[in-house]
């Protein structure tokens, strides 16, 4: 099983229709499974790009 490394959480807010109705929504982070040094970890796509550099 992959170990969770990232501390990112979903952003919350409201979706707004043309009639300005508010509906709760979440934007989830882009979590990917990646193997680093033989260990499977769950990190965000942005963190994975930073690790490659």
C-alpha distance matrix in Angstrom:
0.0 3.8 6.5 9.4 12.5 15.1 17.6 19.0 20.0 21.9 25.6 28.0 31.5 34.0 34.7 38.4 40.5 44.0 45.4 43.3 41.3 38.3 34.9 31.8 29.0 25.7 24.6 20.9 19.5 18.3 14.5 13.0 9.8 11.4 11.2 13.5 15.0 12.4 9.5 7.2 8.4 9.6 13.4 16.5 18.5 21.3 19.3 18.0 21.7 22.8 20.5 22.0 25.4
3.8 0.0 3.8 6.4 9.1 11.7 14.5 15.9 17.3 19.5 23.0 25.7 29.2 31.9 32.7 36.4 38.6 42.0 43.5 41.3 39.6 36.5 33.3 30.1 27.2 23.7 22.2 18.4 16.6 15.3 11.5 10.0 7.0 8.3 8.7 10.8 12.9 11.1 7.7 4.7 4.7 6.0 9.7 13.0 15.1 17.7 15.6 14.4 18.2 19.1 16.9 18.6 21.9
6.5 3.8 0.0 3.8 6.2 9.4 11.9 14.0 15.8 18.5 21.9 24.7 28.3 31.3 32.5 36.2 38.7 42.1 43.5 41.1 39.4 36.1 33.1 29.7 26.9 23.3 22.0 18.3 16.2 15.6 11.9 11.2 9.0 9.9 10.1 10.9 12.9 11.9 8.1 6.4 4.6 6.0 9.0 12.5 15.3 17.2 14.6 14.2 18.0 18.2 16.0 18.4 21.3
9.4 6.4 3.8 0.0 3.8 6.0 8.3 10.3 12.0 14.9 18.3 21.1 24.7 27.8 29.1 32.8 35.5 38.9 40.3 37.7 36.1 32.7 29.9 26.4 23.7 20.0 18.6 15.0 13.0 13.0 9.5 10.0 9.1 10.5 11.9 12.4 15.0 14.7 11.0 9.0 5.8 4.8 6.8 10.0 13.2 14.8 12.5 12.9 16.6 16.7 15.2 18.0 20.6
12.5 9.1 6.2 3.8 0.0 3.8 6.7 9.2 12.0 15.2 18.1 21.3 24.9 28.2 29.6 33.2 36.0 39.3 40.8 38.0 36.8 33.3 30.8 27.3 24.6 20.8 19.0 15.7 13.0 13.1 10.1 10.7 10.3 10.7 11.8 11.3 13.8 14.5 11.2 10.0 6.4 5.9 5.9 8.9 12.2 12.9 9.9 11.0 14.5 13.8 12.4 15.6 17.8
15.1 11.7 9.4 6.0 3.8 0.0 3.8 5.6 8.8 12.0 14.6 18.0 21.4 24.8 26.3 29.7 32.7 35.8 37.4 34.6 33.5 30.1 27.7 24.3 21.5 17.7 15.7 12.7 9.8 10.6 8.4 10.1 11.0 11.9 14.0 13.6 16.6 17.5 14.4 12.7 8.9 6.9 5.2 6.7 10.3 10.5 8.2 10.3 13.3 12.7 12.4 15.6 17.4
17.6 14.5 11.9 8.3 6.7 3.8 0.0 3.8 6.5 10.2 12.5 15.6 19.1 22.7 24.6 28.0 31.2 34.4 35.7 32.6 31.5 27.9 25.8 22.2 19.8 16.1 14.7 12.2 10.0 12.0 10.5 13.1 14.4 15.6 17.7 17.3 20.1 21.1 17.8 16.2 12.4 10.2 8.7 9.2 12.9 12.6 10.8 13.5 16.2 15.2 15.4 18.8 20.1
19.0 15.9 14.0 10.3 9.2 5.6 3.8 0.0 3.8 7.0 9.1 12.5 15.9 19.4 21.1 24.5 27.6 30.8 32.2 29.2 28.2 24.7 22.6 19.2 16.5 12.9 11.1 8.9 6.7 9.3 8.9 12.1 14.3 16.0 18.7 18.7 21.9 22.8 19.7 17.6 13.8 10.8 8.8 7.8 11.2 10.9 10.3 13.1 15.3 14.9 15.9 18.9 20.2
20.0 17.3 15.8 12.0 12.0 8.8 6.5 3.8 0.0 3.8 6.5 9.4 13.0 16.4 18.3 21.9 25.0 28.3 29.4 26.4 25.1 21.6 19.3 15.7 13.3 9.7 8.9 7.0 6.6 10.1 10.1 13.7 16.1 18.3 21.3 21.7 25.0 25.5 22.2 19.8 16.2 12.9 11.6 10.4 13.5 13.7 13.7 16.3 18.4 18.4 19.5 22.3 23.7
21.9 19.5 18.5 14.9 15.2 12.0 10.2 7.0 3.8 0.0 3.8 6.4 9.9 13.0 14.7 18.3 21.3 24.6 25.8 22.9 21.6 18.1 15.8 12.3 9.6 6.0 5.4 4.4 6.0 9.7 10.7 14.6 17.4 20.0 23.2 24.1 27.6 27.9 24.8 22.0 18.6 14.9 13.7 11.8 14.3 14.7 15.6 17.9 19.7 20.2 21.6 24.1 25.4
25.6 23.0 21.9 18.3 18.1 14.6 12.5 9.1 6.5 3.8 0.0 3.8 6.8 10.3 12.3 15.6 18.9 22.1 23.2 20.1 19.2 15.7 14.0 10.8 8.4 5.5 5.1 6.6 8.1 11.8 13.6 17.4 20.5 22.9 26.2 26.8 30.3 31.0 28.0 25.3 21.8 18.2 16.5 14.0 16.0 15.8 17.1 19.8 20.9 21.3 23.2 25.6 26.5
28.0 25.7 24.7 21.1 21.3 18.0 15.6 12.5 9.4 6.4 3.8 0.0 3.7 7.2 9.8 13.0 16.4 19.7 20.4 17.2 16.0 12.3 10.6 7.3 5.8 4.6 6.5 8.9 11.3 14.8 16.7 20.5 23.5 26.1 29.5 30.3 33.8 34.3 31.2 28.3 24.9 21.3 19.9 17.6 19.5 19.5 20.9 23.4 24.6 25.1 27.0 29.3 30.3
31.5 29.2 28.3 24.7 24.9 21.4 19.1 15.9 13.0 9.9 6.8 3.7 0.0 3.8 6.9 9.7 13.3 16.4 17.0 13.7 12.7 9.2 8.3 5.9 5.6 6.5 8.4 11.6 14.2 17.4 19.7 23.4 26.6 29.2 32.6 33.5 37.0 37.6 34.6 31.7 28.3 24.7 23.1 20.5 22.0 21.7 23.6 26.1 26.9 27.4 29.7 31.8 32.5
34.0 31.9 31.3 27.8 28.2 24.8 22.7 19.4 16.4 13.0 10.3 7.2 3.8 0.0 3.8 6.2 9.7 12.9 13.3 10.1 9.0 5.6 5.3 4.6 5.6 8.3 10.4 13.9 16.8 19.7 22.2 25.7 29.1 31.8 35.3 36.4 40.0 40.5 37.5 34.5 31.2 27.5 26.1 23.4 24.5 24.5 26.6 28.9 29.6 30.4 32.7 34.6 35.4
34.7 32.7 32.5 29.1 29.6 26.3 24.6 21.1 18.3 14.7 12.3 9.8 6.9 3.8 0.0 3.8 6.7 10.1 11.2 8.7 7.8 5.6 5.1 6.3 6.3 9.3 10.9 14.4 17.4 19.7 22.6 25.8 29.2 32.0 35.7 37.0 40.7 41.0 38.2 35.0 32.0 28.2 26.9 23.9 24.6 24.8 27.3 29.3 29.7 30.9 33.4 34.9 35.7
38.4 36.4 36.2 32.8 33.2 29.7 28.0 24.5 21.9 18.3 15.6 13.0 9.7 6.2 3.8 0.0 3.8 6.7 7.7 5.2 5.5 5.1 6.8 9.2 10.0 13.1 14.4 18.1 20.9 23.1 26.1 29.3 32.8 35.4 39.1 40.4 44.1 44.5 41.8 38.6 35.6 31.9 30.3 27.3 27.7 27.7 30.4 32.4 32.5 33.7 36.4 37.8 38.4
40.5 38.6 38.7 35.5 36.0 32.7 31.2 27.6 25.0 21.3 18.9 16.4 13.3 9.7 6.7 3.8 0.0 3.8 5.2 4.9 5.4 7.1 8.6 11.7 12.5 15.7 17.1 20.6 23.5 25.3 28.3 31.3 34.8 37.5 41.2 42.8 46.5 46.7 44.2 40.9 38.0 34.3 32.9 29.8 30.0 30.3 33.1 34.8 34.9 36.4 39.0 40.1 40.9
44.0 42.0 42.1 38.9 39.3 35.8 34.4 30.8 28.3 24.6 22.1 19.7 16.4 12.9 10.1 6.7 3.8 0.0 3.8 5.3 7.5 10.1 12.2 15.3 16.2 19.3 20.3 23.9 26.6 28.2 31.5 34.3 37.9 40.4 44.2 45.7 49.4 49.8 47.3 44.0 41.2 37.5 35.9 32.7 32.6 32.7 35.7 37.4 37.1 38.6 41.4 42.4 43.0
45.4 43.5 43.5 40.3 40.8 37.4 35.7 32.2 29.4 25.8 23.2 20.4 17.0 13.3 11.2 7.7 5.2 3.8 0.0 3.9 5.6 9.1 11.7 15.2 16.9 20.3 21.9 25.5 28.5 30.4 33.4 36.4 39.9 42.6 46.4 47.8 51.6 51.9 49.2 45.9 43.1 39.3 37.9 34.8 35.1 35.2 38.0 39.8 39.8 41.2 43.9 45.1 45.7
43.3 41.3 41.1 37.7 38.0 34.6 32.6 29.2 26.4 22.9 20.1 17.2 13.7 10.1 8.7 5.2 4.9 5.3 3.9 0.0 3.8 6.2 9.5 12.6 14.4 17.8 19.5 23.1 26.0 28.3 31.2 34.4 37.9 40.6 44.3 45.5 49.2 49.6 46.9 43.7 40.7 36.9 35.4 32.4 32.9 32.8 35.4 37.5 37.6 38.6 41.4 42.8 43.3
41.3 39.6 39.4 36.1 36.8 33.5 31.5 28.2 25.1 21.6 19.2 16.0 12.7 9.0 7.8 5.5 5.4 7.5 5.6 3.8 0.0 3.8 6.6 10.1 12.5 16.1 18.4 21.8 25.0 27.4 30.1 33.3 36.6 39.5 43.2 44.6 48.3 48.5 45.6 42.3 39.4 35.6 34.4 31.6 32.4 32.6 35.1 37.1 37.5 38.7 41.1 42.7 43.5
38.3 36.5 36.1 32.7 33.3 30.1 27.9 24.7 21.6 18.1 15.7 12.3 9.2 5.6 5.6 5.1 7.1 10.1 9.1 6.2 3.8 0.0 3.8 6.7 9.3 12.9 15.4 18.8 22.0 24.6 27.1 30.5 33.7 36.6 40.3 41.5 45.2 45.4 42.4 39.2 36.2 32.4 31.3 28.6 29.6 29.8 32.0 34.2 34.8 35.8 38.2 39.9 40.7
34.9 33.3 33.1 29.9 30.8 27.7 25.8 22.6 19.3 15.8 14.0 10.6 8.3 5.3 5.1 6.8 8.6 12.2 11.7 9.5 6.6 3.8 0.0 3.8 6.4 10.2 13.1 16.1 19.6 22.1 24.4 27.7 30.8 33.9 37.5 39.0 42.6 42.6 39.6 36.3 33.3 29.6 28.7 26.3 27.5 28.0 30.1 32.1 33.0 34.1 36.2 38.0 39.1
31.8 30.1 29.7 26.4 27.3 24.3 22.2 19.2 15.7 12.3 10.8 7.3 5.9 4.6 6.3 9.2 11.7 15.3 15.2 12.6 10.1 6.7 3.8 0.0 3.8 7.1 10.5 13.2 16.7 19.5 21.5 25.0 28.0 31.0 34.5 35.9 39.5 39.5 36.4 33.2 30.1 26.4 25.6 23.3 24.9 25.4 27.2 29.3 30.5 31.4 33.3 35.3 36.5
29.0 27.2 26.9 23.7 24.6 21.5 19.8 16.5 13.3 9.6 8.4 5.8 5.6 5.6 6.3 10.0 12.5 16.2 16.9 14.4 12.5 9.3 6.4 3.8 0.0 3.8 6.9 9.7 13.2 15.9 18.0 21.4 24.5 27.5 31.1 32.5 36.2 36.2 33.2 30.0 27.0 23.2 22.3 19.9 21.3 22.0 23.9 25.8 26.9 28.1 30.0 31.8 33.1
25.7 23.7 23.3 20.0 20.8 17.7 16.1 12.9 9.7 6.0 5.5 4.6 6.5 8.3 9.3 13.1 15.7 19.3 20.3 17.8 16.1 12.9 10.2 7.1 3.8 0.0 3.8 6.1 9.6 12.5 14.4 18.0 21.0 24.0 27.5 28.8 32.4 32.5 29.5 26.4 23.3 19.5 18.6 16.2 17.8 18.6 20.3 22.2 23.6 24.7 26.4 28.3 29.7
24.6 22.2 22.0 18.6 19.0 15.7 14.7 11.1 8.9 5.4 5.1 6.5 8.4 10.4 10.9 14.4 17.1 20.3 21.9 19.5 18.4 15.4 13.1 10.5 6.9 3.8 0.0 3.8 6.6 9.3 11.9 15.3 18.7 21.4 25.0 26.2 29.9 30.2 27.5 24.3 21.2 17.5 16.0 13.2 14.4 15.1 17.1 19.0 20.0 21.3 23.2 25.0 26.3
20.9 18.4 18.3 15.0 15.7 12.7 12.2 8.9 7.0 4.4 6.6 8.9 11.6 13.9 14.4 18.1 20.6 23.9 25.5 23.1 21.8 18.8 16.1 13.2 9.7 6.1 3.8 0.0 3.8 6.5 8.4 11.9 15.1 17.9 21.5 22.9 26.5 26.7 23.8 20.6 17.6 13.8 12.7 10.3 12.0 13.3 14.8 16.4 18.0 19.3 20.7 22.6 24.3
19.5 16.6 16.2 13.0 13.0 9.8 10.0 6.7 6.6 6.0 8.1 11.3 14.2 16.8 17.4 20.9 23.5 26.6 28.5 26.0 25.0 22.0 19.6 16.7 13.2 9.6 6.6 3.8 0.0 3.8 5.8 9.4 12.8 15.1 18.6 19.6 23.3 23.8 21.1 18.1 14.9 11.3 9.4 6.7 8.5 9.6 11.0 12.7 14.3 15.5 17.0 18.9 20.5
18.3 15.3 15.6 13.0 13.1 10.6 12.0 9.3 10.1 9.7 11.8 14.8 17.4 19.7 19.7 23.1 25.3 28.2 30.4 28.3 27.4 24.6 22.1 19.5 15.9 12.5 9.3 6.5 3.8 0.0 3.8 6.5 10.2 12.4 16.1 17.5 21.3 21.6 19.3 16.2 13.5 10.0 8.2 5.2 5.8 8.1 9.9 10.4 12.1 14.1 15.3 16.6 18.6
14.5 11.5 11.9 9.5 10.1 8.4 10.5 8.9 10.1 10.7 13.6 16.7 19.7 22.2 22.6 26.1 28.3 31.5 33.4 31.2 30.1 27.1 24.4 21.5 18.0 14.4 11.9 8.4 5.8 3.8 0.0 3.8 7.0 9.6 13.2 14.7 18.4 18.4 15.9 12.7 9.9 6.3 5.4 4.3 6.3 9.2 9.4 9.6 12.3 14.0 14.2 15.9 18.4
13.0 10.0 11.2 10.0 10.7 10.1 13.1 12.1 13.7 14.6 17.4 20.5 23.4 25.7 25.8 29.3 31.3 34.3 36.4 34.4 33.3 30.5 27.7 25.0 21.4 18.0 15.3 11.9 9.4 6.5 3.8 0.0 3.8 6.3 10.0 12.1 15.8 15.6 13.5 10.2 8.2 5.5 5.5 5.7 6.2 9.8 9.7 8.3 11.2 13.5 13.0 14.0 17.1
9.8 7.0 9.0 9.1 10.3 11.0 14.4 14.3 16.1 17.4 20.5 23.5 26.6 29.1 29.2 32.8 34.8 37.9 39.9 37.9 36.6 33.7 30.8 28.0 24.5 21.0 18.7 15.1 12.8 10.2 7.0 3.8 0.0 3.8 7.0 9.8 13.2 12.3 10.2 6.6 5.6 4.6 6.5 8.5 9.2 12.5 11.5 9.5 12.8 14.8 13.3 14.3 17.7
11.4 8.3 9.9 10.5 10.7 11.9 15.6 16.0 18.3 20.0 22.9 26.1 29.2 31.8 32.0 35.4 37.5 40.4 42.6 40.6 39.5 36.6 33.9 31.0 27.5 24.0 21.4 17.9 15.1 12.4 9.6 6.3 3.8 0.0 3.8 6.4 9.9 9.5 8.2 5.6 5.5 6.3 7.2 9.5 9.5 12.2 10.6 7.8 11.1 12.9 10.7 11.3 14.9
11.2 8.7 10.1 11.9 11.8 14.0 17.7 18.7 21.3 23.2 26.2 29.5 32.6 35.3 35.7 39.1 41.2 44.2 46.4 44.3 43.2 40.3 37.5 34.5 31.1 27.5 25.0 21.5 18.6 16.1 13.2 10.0 7.0 3.8 0.0 3.8 6.5 5.8 5.3 4.3 6.1 8.7 10.0 12.7 12.8 15.1 12.9 10.1 13.0 14.3 11.3 11.7 15.3
13.5 10.8 10.9 12.4 11.3 13.6 17.3 18.7 21.7 24.1 26.8 30.3 33.5 36.4 37.0 40.4 42.8 45.7 47.8 45.5 44.6 41.5 39.0 35.9 32.5 28.8 26.2 22.9 19.6 17.5 14.7 12.1 9.8 6.4 3.8 0.0 3.8 5.4 5.3 6.4 7.1 10.1 10.4 13.2 13.5 14.8 12.0 9.6 12.3 12.6 9.1 9.9 13.2
15.0 12.9 12.9 15.0 13.8 16.6 20.1 21.9 25.0 27.6 30.3 33.8 37.0 40.0 40.7 44.1 46.5 49.4 51.6 49.2 48.3 45.2 42.6 39.5 36.2 32.4 29.9 26.5 23.3 21.3 18.4 15.8 13.2 9.9 6.5 3.8 0.0 3.8 5.6 8.4 10.0 13.4 14.0 16.9 17.2 18.3 15.3 13.0 15.4 15.3 11.5 12.1 14.9
12.4 11.1 11.9 14.7 14.5 17.5 21.1 22.8 25.5 27.9 31.0 34.3 37.6 40.5 41.0 44.5 46.7 49.8 51.9 49.6 48.5 45.4 42.6 39.5 36.2 32.5 30.2 26.7 23.8 21.6 18.4 15.6 12.3 9.5 5.8 5.4 3.8 0.0 3.8 6.7 9.5 13.1 14.6 17.8 18.3 20.0 17.3 14.8 17.5 18.0 14.4 14.8 18.0
9.5 7.7 8.1 11.0 11.2 14.4 17.8 19.7 22.2 24.8 28.0 31.2 34.6 37.5 38.2 41.8 44.2 47.3 49.2 46.9 45.6 42.4 39.6 36.4 33.2 29.5 27.5 23.8 21.1 19.3 15.9 13.5 10.2 8.2 5.3 5.3 5.6 3.8 0.0 3.8 6.3 10.0 12.0 15.5 16.7 18.5 15.6 13.7 16.9 17.3 13.9 15.1 18.4
7.2 4.7 6.4 9.0 10.0 12.7 16.2 17.6 19.8 22.0 25.3 28.3 31.7 34.5 35.0 38.6 40.9 44.0 45.9 43.7 42.3 39.2 36.3 33.2 30.0 26.4 24.3 20.6 18.1 16.2 12.7 10.2 6.6 5.6 4.3 6.4 8.4 6.7 3.8 0.0 3.8 7.1 9.7 13.0 14.3 16.7 14.3 12.3 15.8 16.7 13.9 15.1 18.6
8.4 4.7 4.6 5.8 6.4 8.9 12.4 13.8 16.2 18.6 21.8 24.9 28.3 31.2 32.0 35.6 38.0 41.2 43.1 40.7 39.4 36.2 33.3 30.1 27.0 23.3 21.2 17.6 14.9 13.5 9.9 8.2 5.6 5.5 6.1 7.1 10.0 9.5 6.3 3.8 0.0 3.8 6.2 9.9 11.8 13.9 11.4 10.2 13.9 14.6 12.2 14.2 17.3
9.6 6.0 6.0 4.8 5.9 6.9 10.2 10.8 12.9 14.9 18.2 21.3 24.7 27.5 28.2 31.9 34.3 37.5 39.3 36.9 35.6 32.4 29.6 26.4 23.2 19.5 17.5 13.8 11.3 10.0 6.3 5.5 4.6 6.3 8.7 10.1 13.4 13.1 10.0 7.1 3.8 0.0 3.8 7.0 9.5 11.8 10.0 9.4 13.2 14.1 12.7 14.8 17.8
13.4 9.7 9.0 6.8 5.9 5.2 8.7 8.8 11.6 13.7 16.5 19.9 23.1 26.1 26.9 30.3 32.9 35.9 37.9 35.4 34.4 31.3 28.7 25.6 22.3 18.6 16.0 12.7 9.4 8.2 5.4 5.5 6.5 7.2 10.0 10.4 14.0 14.6 12.0 9.7 6.2 3.8 0.0 3.8 6.5 8.3 6.3 6.5 10.1 10.8 10.0 12.4 15.0
16.5 13.0 12.5 10.0 8.9 6.7 9.2 7.8 10.4 11.8 14.0 17.6 20.5 23.4 23.9 27.3 29.8 32.7 34.8 32.4 31.6 28.6 26.3 23.3 19.9 16.2 13.2 10.3 6.7 5.2 4.3 5.7 8.5 9.5 12.7 13.2 16.9 17.8 15.5 13.0 9.9 7.0 3.8 0.0 3.8 5.4 5.2 6.3 8.8 10.0 10.6 12.6 14.7
18.5 15.1 15.3 13.2 12.2 10.3 12.9 11.2 13.5 14.3 16.0 19.5 22.0 24.5 24.6 27.7 30.0 32.6 35.1 32.9 32.4 29.6 27.5 24.9 21.3 17.8 14.4 12.0 8.5 5.8 6.3 6.2 9.2 9.5 12.8 13.5 17.2 18.3 16.7 14.3 11.8 9.5 6.5 3.8 0.0 3.8 5.5 5.0 6.4 8.8 9.9 10.8 12.9
21.3 17.7 17.2 14.8 12.9 10.5 12.6 10.9 13.7 14.7 15.8 19.5 21.7 24.5 24.8 27.7 30.3 32.7 35.2 32.8 32.6 29.8 28.0 25.4 22.0 18.6 15.1 13.3 9.6 8.1 9.2 9.8 12.5 12.2 15.1 14.8 18.3 20.0 18.5 16.7 13.9 11.8 8.3 5.4 3.8 0.0 3.8 5.4 5.2 6.4 8.8 10.1 11.2
19.3 15.6 14.6 12.5 9.9 8.2 10.8 10.3 13.7 15.6 17.1 20.9 23.6 26.6 27.3 30.4 33.1 35.7 38.0 35.4 35.1 32.0 30.1 27.2 23.9 20.3 17.1 14.8 11.0 9.9 9.4 9.7 11.5 10.6 12.9 12.0 15.3 17.3 15.6 14.3 11.4 10.0 6.3 5.2 5.5 3.8 0.0 3.8 5.4 5.0 6.2 8.7 10.1
18.0 14.4 14.2 12.9 11.0 10.3 13.5 13.1 16.3 17.9 19.8 23.4 26.1 28.9 29.3 32.4 34.8 37.4 39.8 37.5 37.1 34.2 32.1 29.3 25.8 22.2 19.0 16.4 12.7 10.4 9.6 8.3 9.5 7.8 10.1 9.6 13.0 14.8 13.7 12.3 10.2 9.4 6.5 6.3 5.0 5.4 3.8 0.0 3.8 5.4 5.1 6.4 8.9
21.7 18.2 18.0 16.6 14.5 13.3 16.2 15.3 18.4 19.7 20.9 24.6 26.9 29.6 29.7 32.5 34.9 37.1 39.8 37.6 37.5 34.8 33.0 30.5 26.9 23.6 20.0 18.0 14.3 12.1 12.3 11.2 12.8 11.1 13.0 12.3 15.4 17.5 16.9 15.8 13.9 13.2 10.1 8.8 6.4 5.2 5.4 3.8 0.0 3.8 5.5 5.3 6.7
22.8 19.1 18.2 16.7 13.8 12.7 15.2 14.9 18.4 20.2 21.3 25.1 27.4 30.4 30.9 33.7 36.4 38.6 41.2 38.6 38.7 35.8 34.1 31.4 28.1 24.7 21.3 19.3 15.5 14.1 14.0 13.5 14.8 12.9 14.3 12.6 15.3 18.0 17.3 16.7 14.6 14.1 10.8 10.0 8.8 6.4 5.0 5.4 3.8 0.0 3.8 5.4 5.3
20.5 16.9 16.0 15.2 12.4 12.4 15.4 15.9 19.5 21.6 23.2 27.0 29.7 32.7 33.4 36.4 39.0 41.4 43.9 41.4 41.1 38.2 36.2 33.3 30.0 26.4 23.2 20.7 17.0 15.3 14.2 13.0 13.3 10.7 11.3 9.1 11.5 14.4 13.9 13.9 12.2 12.7 10.0 10.6 9.9 8.8 6.2 5.1 5.5 3.8 0.0 3.8 5.4
22.0 18.6 18.4 18.0 15.6 15.6 18.8 18.9 22.3 24.1 25.6 29.3 31.8 34.6 34.9 37.8 40.1 42.4 45.1 42.8 42.7 39.9 38.0 35.3 31.8 28.3 25.0 22.6 18.9 16.6 15.9 14.0 14.3 11.3 11.7 9.9 12.1 14.8 15.1 15.1 14.2 14.8 12.4 12.6 10.8 10.1 8.7 6.4 5.3 5.4 3.8 0.0 3.8
25.4 21.9 21.3 20.6 17.8 17.4 20.1 20.2 23.7 25.4 26.5 30.3 32.5 35.4 35.7 38.4 40.9 43.0 45.7 43.3 43.5 40.7 39.1 36.5 33.1 29.7 26.3 24.3 20.5 18.6 18.4 17.1 17.7 14.9 15.3 13.2 14.9 18.0 18.4 18.6 17.3 17.8 15.0 14.7 12.9 11.2 10.1 8.9 6.7 5.3 5.4 3.8 0.0
